[in-house]
Amino acid sequence: MDWRIICIFLVGFSIVAHGQEKIEREYRVKEREAPGEAREWLNDAFEGRKKVKWFREETSGKSSYEAKFNWEEADYSVEFDLSGTVEDIEIIKNWENLSSNLRQNLEAYFDKHYRKWRLEKIQLQYSGSPDDLEDLIDEDEMEGILTRYEIEYYGDGEEGKNLWEGTFDKDGHVIDKRVIIIPPADNLFF
């Protein structure tokens, strides 16, 4: 058997065996490189917003575009598929600004599963159809909107010390989690 076939098999097997891992690569792109449909949707939904930074994201085999900007004193990230259809809207949140019930449920989960834990980033995530997401922004209309939280955290538990990404429902109950794999930098540091 050729050594290349064995290597491909081992890589494929490791991807299947570690399907609960997130490998993400994000790089900046010019606005004109983002799909026209994405730029148009963003202009319609977020009228009056200022500077937008566009990114191309590769996450565990999935590609997308992401627009990041500040709007109404909050940091937003809007993800689009490659054709320009909006997938979700994420808003950075502080622990202190979460409801006490949500904080209580999250603390109970983290305390139960980890000896030590530390939150890195909390994002309120809205998903739904493009029209429903635009109505959410324009009219504060929640019909057809799924609300979740995406939380990055360090956890030291039975599975070792890892950086995790957990998805939680609107009440703070875990939906899923995966280890975040940070790829090595292409830069040399001295």
C-alpha positions in Angstrom: 0.0 0.0 0.0 1.3 3.4 -0.9 2.3 5.6 2.0 0.2 8.5 0.6 -2.9 6.4 0.7 -2.2 5.5 4.3 -1.7 9.2 5.2 -4.9 10.2 3.5 -6.7 7.4 5.4 -5.2 8.5 8.7 -6.1 12.2 8.1 -9.6 11.3 7.1 -10.0 9.0 10.1 -8.7 11.7 12.5 -11.2 14.2 11.1 -14.1 11.8 11.6 -12.9 10.8 15.1 -12.5 14.4 16.2 -15.6 15.8 14.5 -16.2 17.9 17.6 -13.3 20.2 16.8 -13.4 23.7 15.3 -10.6 24.8 13.1 -11.1 28.3 12.0 -9.1 30.6 9.6 -10.3 34.1 9.1 -8.7 36.7 6.8 -9.6 40.2 5.7 -11.0 40.9 2.3 -11.9 44.0 0.4 -15.6 45.0 0.4 -15.9 44.4 -3.4 -14.8 40.7 -2.8 -17.9 40.1 -0.7 -21.0 38.9 -2.6 -23.2 41.8 -3.9 -26.3 40.2 -2.2 -24.5 40.3 1.2 -23.5 43.9 0.8 -27.1 44.9 -0.3 -28.7 43.0 2.6 -26.4 44.7 5.1 -27.1 48.2 3.6 -30.9 47.5 3.8 -30.9 46.1 7.3 -28.3 48.3 9.0 -29.0 51.7 7.5 -26.7 54.4 8.9 -24.0 52.1 10.1 -20.4 53.2 9.6 -17.3 51.4 8.6 -17.6 47.6 7.9 -14.7 45.2 7.9 -15.2 42.2 5.6 -13.6 38.8 6.2 -13.5 35.4 4.5 -13.8 32.6 7.0 -12.9 28.9 6.7 -14.3 26.9 9.6 -13.9 23.1 9.6 -14.5 22.8 5.8 -17.2 25.4 5.5 -16.6 28.8 3.8 -18.4 32.0 4.5 -18.1 35.8 4.5 -18.4 37.9 7.6 -19.1 41.6 8.1 -17.9 43.1 11.4 -18.9 46.6 12.5 -20.1 48.7 15.4 -23.8 49.7 15.4 -25.8 51.4 18.1 -22.9 51.0 20.6 -22.6 47.3 20.1 -20.1 45.1 18.1 -21.9 43.1 15.4 -20.8 40.2 13.2 -23.1 39.2 10.3 -22.3 35.9 8.6 -23.2 35.2 4.9 -22.9 32.0 2.8 -20.8 32.2 -0.3 -23.8 33.3 -2.4 -24.4 36.2 -0.1 -27.4 34.9 1.9 -27.4 36.0 5.5 -26.9 33.1 7.9 -26.9 34.7 11.3 -26.3 37.9 13.3 -24.0 37.9 16.4 -23.7 40.6 19.0 -20.9 40.7 21.5 -22.2 40.7 25.1 -20.7 41.2 28.5 -21.4 38.7 31.3 -22.8 41.5 33.5 -25.4 42.4 30.8 -26.9 38.9 30.7 -30.1 38.1 32.7 -29.5 36.6 36.1 -31.4 33.5 35.1 -29.1 33.0 32.1 -26.0 33.6 34.2 -27.2 31.2 36.8 -27.8 28.4 34.2 -24.4 29.0 32.5 -22.6 28.9 35.9 -24.3 25.7 36.8 -23.2 24.1 33.6 -19.6 25.3 33.8 -19.3 24.4 37.5 -20.7 20.9 36.9 -18.4 20.1 33.9 -15.1 21.9 34.7 -12.8 22.2 37.7 -11.8 25.6 36.4 -13.3 27.7 33.7 -12.9 31.2 32.2 -15.1 32.9 29.7 -13.4 34.5 26.7 -16.2 35.7 24.4 -20.0 35.8 24.6 -22.1 36.4 21.5 -25.8 36.6 21.3 -26.7 34.8 18.1 -29.9 35.4 16.0 -30.7 33.1 13.1 -33.7 32.9 10.7 -34.7 33.8 7.2 -33.1 36.9 5.6 -36.5 38.7 5.8 -37.0 37.8 9.5 -33.5 38.9 10.3 -34.0 42.2 8.6 -37.3 42.7 10.4 -35.4 42.0 13.7 -33.0 44.8 13.0 -35.5 47.3 11.4 -38.6 46.7 13.5 -37.3 44.7 16.6 -39.6 41.9 15.4 -38.7 38.5 16.9 -41.1 36.3 14.8 -39.2 33.5 13.1 -36.0 34.2 15.0 -34.0 31.6 16.8 -32.0 33.0 19.7 -28.9 31.3 21.0 -25.6 32.2 22.7 -22.2 31.2 21.3 -19.6 31.2 24.1 -15.8 30.7 23.8 -14.3 29.6 27.1 -11.3 27.8 28.6 -12.3 24.7 30.6 -10.3 22.3 32.7 -12.3 19.2 33.1 -12.3 15.4 32.5 -11.4 16.0 28.8 -8.4 18.1 29.8 -7.6 21.8 29.4 -9.1 23.2 26.2 -10.4 26.2 24.6 -14.1 25.4 23.8 -16.9 26.9 21.8 -20.3 26.1 23.2 -23.7 26.8 21.8 -26.4 27.5 24.4 -30.1 28.1 24.1 -31.7 31.4 25.1 -32.0 30.1 28.7 -28.4 29.0 29.0 -28.7 25.2 28.4 -26.0 23.6 26.4 -26.9 22.5 22.8 -23.4 21.4 21.7 -19.7 22.2 22.3 -16.5 21.6 20.4 -12.8 22.1 21.0 -11.3 25.1 19.2 -8.1 24.3 17.4 -5.9 27.3 16.9 -3.8 26.8 13.7 -0.2 27.8 13.9 0.6 31.4 12.7 2.2 31.8 9.3 4.3 34.6 10.8 7.7 34.2 12.6 7.9 35.9 16.0 11.3 37.0 17.4 
